[in-house]
Amino acid sequence: MLRPGESSLPIVLVVLDGLGDRRCASLRNRTPVEAAHTPNLDALARLGRCGILYPLAPGLAPSSHQAHFALFGYDLARFPGRGLLEALGEGVPPQPGEVVLRASFARVTDRGGVFWIDERPDPRHGSIDLAGVDLDASLDGIAARYVHTGGLQGLLFLRSEDGSPLSHFVSDADPLEADAPVLEVLPLEEAPDPAAAARTARALNAWMRRARAALSGRELDFVLVKWAGEPCDVTPFEQRYGLRGVSLGAGPLYAGLAAAVGLEHVEIGMRRDPYEDVRVRCDATLGLLSDGYEFVHLHTKHPDHAGHDKNPLHKADVISEIDRALEPLVDLVEHGKAVVVVCADHQTPSSGPLYHGGGPVPLVISGGSDGPDPVDAFGETACAAGCLGTVRGLDVLPLALDAADRSAFLADRMTSRLALGLQRQAALVPLAVRD
């Protein structure tokens, strides 16, 4: 059996958040990455195998955290909800059986018997005085506990007091804008336990009404809840892939995502300059590989932010700056030191009304055991001609494992968990002579 280290390579997964886009007339019917100056991305394409990627499935427009969950190799059916990621990233994980939601303050009025949002400030900024306000409650056998995390937001934890199950399969109350009604929390149609989801939804609606009474007379007198989540049981990253892995995603959400799947996390705050943001992450990647890490997730939000500006030329310029910083990764591939995967987690259209798009994004897997295909440029159109064809998010890490000579032989089952990558000897459980 081949053991890690004999001929296998580490893997670097570069996720350029929101890089994917549509073709724009202002860019001569090209996408922003196709219009950008990208000698390093093009070099990785020449050195590797290309394809197009649907992070979830064709036409579906995922959030970044949903797409990353898939790119890390986990089925969205097992996604534990963003609330869990927020709580883990804030350092206040829920207890087993608890449901956790993000909660943010707003100002509402009663219009025709419904709560109407008059003011919904950015919950990440500002401050609120909660002295004398008790947002904890007992609601028909469910204990609600509020934890303030800064700005105008916190986390709401629900725990069953009578043993009846709860469920994170509930909708959001926050419409994400002012001058709109607060939404009733509803059980989701796909909830595996409809009764638990309905009970959880009733408790959340009751808690929001109770919080309104507790905040009476204050400028912000309501708390909106969204993104329900609960502890999940997925195979930890190292057990699934046999890789000591680390994420360089910025901020609490990506710290929480790493914790949820069992990756380590190194916080590198987002730099304002796109080149500098990626340069420091490339430098950190080289150091982590030298320290023995076998998987590094390198992530930048700059293409996504540029796409939301709705200026295709600006987004192309940002991508050009990011490309300048990627040169060290080309060197890794050219010297046979790593397999480097580059992709986007979704489209962020830089024109038109959509926030995220569900179209294909470019993918390259560069280096490793297989030679390059004929593609010599990185972009949606060029990569579509590559030998990888059309793949989904769940396919990316298995393809990278194969390129790195780290694929497990699935006919042999040596661990209780489903292992897709070669396992360390320490992960195998020997049979004792005596029971």
CORSUL-V83904 format. One record per backbone hydrogen bond with DSSP energy under -0.5 kcal/mol. CO is the residue of the C=O (numbers start at 1). NH is the residue of the N-H. E is the energy in kcal/mol with one decimal. If there is no record, write none. Layout:
co=CO nh=NH e=E
co=CO nh=NH e=E
This chain:
co=3 nh=6 e=-2.1
co=10 nh=339 e=-2.6
co=11 nh=13 e=-0.5
co=11 nh=296 e=-2.1
co=12 nh=14 e=-0.7
co=12 nh=341 e=-3.2
co=13 nh=15 e=-0.7
co=13 nh=298 e=-2.6
co=14 nh=16 e=-0.7
co=14 nh=343 e=-2.2
co=15 nh=17 e=-1.2
co=15 nh=300 e=-1.5
co=16 nh=19 e=-2.2
co=17 nh=304 e=-0.9
co=18 nh=348 e=-0.8
co=20 nh=348 e=-2.4
co=24 nh=27 e=-1.2
co=24 nh=29 e=-1.7
co=24 nh=30 e=-1.0
co=25 nh=28 e=-1.7
co=30 nh=24 e=-2.5
co=31 nh=35 e=-1.9
co=32 nh=36 e=-1.3
co=36 nh=38 e=-0.8
co=38 nh=42 e=-2.5
co=39 nh=43 e=-1.7
co=40 nh=44 e=-2.2
co=41 nh=45 e=-2.0
co=42 nh=46 e=-2.3
co=43 nh=47 e=-1.8
co=44 nh=48 e=-0.7
co=45 nh=48 e=-0.8
co=47 nh=367 e=-1.0
co=48 nh=373 e=-2.0
co=49 nh=365 e=-2.6
co=50 nh=388 e=-2.6
co=50 nh=389 e=-0.6
co=51 nh=363 e=-2.0
co=52 nh=391 e=-2.5
co=53 nh=55 e=-0.6
co=53 nh=361 e=-2.1
co=54 nh=393 e=-1.3
co=55 nh=393 e=-0.6
co=57 nh=60 e=-2.1
co=60 nh=62 e=-0.8
co=63 nh=67 e=-2.3
co=64 nh=68 e=-2.7
co=65 nh=69 e=-2.0
co=66 nh=70 e=-1.6
co=67 nh=71 e=-2.7
co=68 nh=72 e=-2.4
co=69 nh=74 e=-2.2
co=70 nh=73 e=-2.0
co=75 nh=78 e=-2.3
co=76 nh=79 e=-1.8
co=80 nh=230 e=-1.9
co=81 nh=84 e=-1.0
co=81 nh=85 e=-1.0
co=82 nh=86 e=-2.7
co=83 nh=87 e=-2.3
co=84 nh=88 e=-2.8
co=85 nh=89 e=-2.6
co=86 nh=90 e=-1.7
co=87 nh=91 e=-0.5
co=87 nh=92 e=-2.5
co=88 nh=91 e=-1.1
co=95 nh=98 e=-2.5
co=98 nh=231 e=-0.6
co=99 nh=158 e=-3.0
co=100 nh=229 e=-2.1
co=101 nh=156 e=-2.8
co=102 nh=226 e=-2.0
co=103 nh=154 e=-2.8
co=104 nh=224 e=-3.3
co=106 nh=221 e=-0.6
co=106 nh=222 e=-1.7
co=107 nh=118 e=-2.5
co=107 nh=119 e=-1.8
co=109 nh=111 e=-0.8
co=109 nh=116 e=-3.0
co=110 nh=112 e=-0.6
co=111 nh=114 e=-1.0
co=114 nh=111 e=-2.7
co=115 nh=182 e=-2.4
co=116 nh=109 e=-1.9
co=116 nh=118 e=-0.7
co=117 nh=179 e=-2.4
co=117 nh=180 e=-0.7
co=119 nh=107 e=-2.5
co=122 nh=125 e=-1.6
co=123 nh=152 e=-2.8
co=128 nh=130 e=-0.7
co=130 nh=133 e=-2.2
co=132 nh=134 e=-0.6
co=133 nh=135 e=-0.7
co=137 nh=144 e=-3.4
co=138 nh=140 e=-0.6
co=139 nh=142 e=-0.6
co=141 nh=161 e=-3.6
co=141 nh=162 e=-0.8
co=142 nh=139 e=-3.5
co=143 nh=159 e=-2.3
co=144 nh=137 e=-1.9
co=145 nh=157 e=-3.1
co=147 nh=155 e=-2.9
co=150 nh=153 e=-1.5
co=152 nh=105 e=-2.2
co=153 nh=149 e=-1.7
co=153 nh=150 e=-0.7
co=154 nh=103 e=-2.5
co=155 nh=147 e=-2.8
co=155 nh=157 e=-0.5
co=156 nh=101 e=-2.2
co=157 nh=145 e=-2.7
co=158 nh=99 e=-2.0
co=159 nh=143 e=-3.2
co=168 nh=170 e=-2.1
co=169 nh=188 e=-2.6
co=173 nh=175 e=-0.6
co=173 nh=183 e=-2.5
co=180 nh=117 e=-3.0
co=186 nh=171 e=-2.6
co=188 nh=191 e=-1.7
co=193 nh=197 e=-2.2
co=194 nh=198 e=-2.5
co=195 nh=199 e=-2.3
co=196 nh=167 e=-0.6
co=196 nh=200 e=-2.3
co=197 nh=201 e=-2.5
co=198 nh=202 e=-2.2
co=199 nh=203 e=-2.0
co=200 nh=204 e=-2.1
co=201 nh=205 e=-2.3
co=202 nh=206 e=-2.3
co=203 nh=207 e=-2.5
co=204 nh=208 e=-2.3
co=205 nh=209 e=-1.7
co=206 nh=210 e=-2.2
co=207 nh=211 e=-3.0
co=208 nh=212 e=-1.8
co=209 nh=213 e=-1.6
co=210 nh=214 e=-2.1
co=211 nh=215 e=-1.8
co=213 nh=216 e=-1.1
co=215 nh=218 e=-2.2
co=219 nh=221 e=-0.7
co=222 nh=106 e=-2.3
co=224 nh=104 e=-2.3
co=225 nh=173 e=-2.7
co=225 nh=174 e=-0.9
co=226 nh=102 e=-2.1
co=227 nh=83 e=-1.3
co=229 nh=100 e=-3.0
co=232 nh=234 e=-0.5
co=236 nh=239 e=-0.5
co=236 nh=240 e=-2.2
co=237 nh=241 e=-2.6
co=238 nh=242 e=-2.3
co=240 nh=420 e=-2.6
co=240 nh=421 e=-1.9
co=243 nh=245 e=-0.9
co=244 nh=294 e=-2.3
co=244 nh=295 e=-1.5
co=245 nh=264 e=-1.9
co=246 nh=297 e=-2.6
co=247 nh=266 e=-2.5
co=251 nh=255 e=-1.9
co=252 nh=256 e=-2.8
co=253 nh=257 e=-2.1
co=254 nh=258 e=-2.2
co=255 nh=259 e=-2.1
co=256 nh=260 e=-2.3
co=257 nh=261 e=-1.5
co=258 nh=262 e=-1.0
co=258 nh=263 e=-2.9
co=261 nh=237 e=-2.9
co=264 nh=247 e=-2.3
co=265 nh=267 e=-0.5
co=266 nh=268 e=-0.5
co=273 nh=277 e=-2.6
co=274 nh=278 e=-1.9
co=275 nh=279 e=-2.6
co=276 nh=280 e=-2.3
co=277 nh=281 e=-0.9
co=278 nh=282 e=-2.5
co=279 nh=283 e=-2.5
co=280 nh=284 e=-2.2
co=281 nh=285 e=-2.2
co=282 nh=286 e=-2.2
co=283 nh=287 e=-1.9
co=284 nh=288 e=-2.5
co=285 nh=289 e=-2.4
co=286 nh=290 e=-1.9
co=287 nh=291 e=-1.4
co=288 nh=293 e=-2.3
co=289 nh=292 e=-1.4
co=294 nh=11 e=-2.7
co=295 nh=246 e=-1.7
co=296 nh=13 e=-2.8
co=296 nh=298 e=-0.7
co=297 nh=248 e=-2.9
co=297 nh=299 e=-0.5
co=298 nh=15 e=-2.8
co=300 nh=17 e=-1.8
co=301 nh=305 e=-2.2
co=302 nh=306 e=-2.4
co=303 nh=307 e=-2.2
co=304 nh=308 e=-2.0
co=305 nh=309 e=-0.8
co=306 nh=309 e=-0.7
co=306 nh=311 e=-0.7
co=307 nh=310 e=-1.6
co=311 nh=315 e=-2.1
co=312 nh=316 e=-2.2
co=313 nh=317 e=-2.0
co=314 nh=318 e=-2.3
co=315 nh=319 e=-2.3
co=316 nh=320 e=-2.0
co=317 nh=321 e=-1.9
co=318 nh=322 e=-2.3
co=319 nh=323 e=-2.5
co=320 nh=324 e=-1.5
co=321 nh=325 e=-0.9
co=322 nh=325 e=-1.0
co=322 nh=326 e=-0.6
co=323 nh=326 e=-1.5
co=324 nh=327 e=-0.7
co=326 nh=329 e=-1.4
co=326 nh=330 e=-1.1
co=327 nh=330 e=-0.6
co=327 nh=331 e=-1.7
co=328 nh=332 e=-1.6
co=329 nh=333 e=-1.7
co=330 nh=334 e=-2.8
co=331 nh=335 e=-1.9
co=332 nh=337 e=-3.2
co=332 nh=338 e=-0.7
co=333 nh=336 e=-1.9
co=337 nh=10 e=-0.6
co=338 nh=340 e=-0.5
co=339 nh=12 e=-2.8
co=339 nh=341 e=-0.5
co=340 nh=366 e=-3.0
co=341 nh=14 e=-3.6
co=342 nh=364 e=-2.1
co=343 nh=16 e=-2.6
co=346 nh=20 e=-1.0
co=347 nh=357 e=-1.9
co=357 nh=347 e=-1.0
co=358 nh=59 e=-2.3
co=361 nh=53 e=-3.0
co=362 nh=344 e=-0.6
co=363 nh=51 e=-2.0
co=364 nh=342 e=-2.4
co=364 nh=366 e=-0.5
co=365 nh=49 e=-2.4
co=366 nh=340 e=-2.4
co=377 nh=379 e=-0.6
co=379 nh=383 e=-2.7
co=380 nh=384 e=-1.1
co=382 nh=385 e=-1.6
co=383 nh=386 e=-2.0
co=386 nh=389 e=-1.1
co=389 nh=52 e=-2.4
co=389 nh=391 e=-0.5
co=391 nh=54 e=-2.5
co=392 nh=395 e=-2.0
co=392 nh=396 e=-0.6
co=393 nh=396 e=-1.3
co=393 nh=397 e=-0.5
co=394 nh=398 e=-0.5
co=395 nh=399 e=-2.1
co=396 nh=400 e=-2.2
co=397 nh=401 e=-3.0
co=398 nh=402 e=-2.1
co=399 nh=403 e=-2.2
co=400 nh=404 e=-1.9
co=401 nh=406 e=-3.1
co=401 nh=407 e=-0.5
co=402 nh=405 e=-1.5
co=403 nh=369 e=-2.7
co=404 nh=9 e=-1.4
co=406 nh=422 e=-2.4
co=408 nh=410 e=-0.8
co=409 nh=412 e=-1.7
co=411 nh=413 e=-0.5
co=412 nh=414 e=-0.6
co=417 nh=419 e=-0.9
co=418 nh=420 e=-0.6
co=420 nh=408 e=-2.4
co=424 nh=427 e=-1.4
co=425 nh=428 e=-1.5
co=428 nh=430 e=-0.7
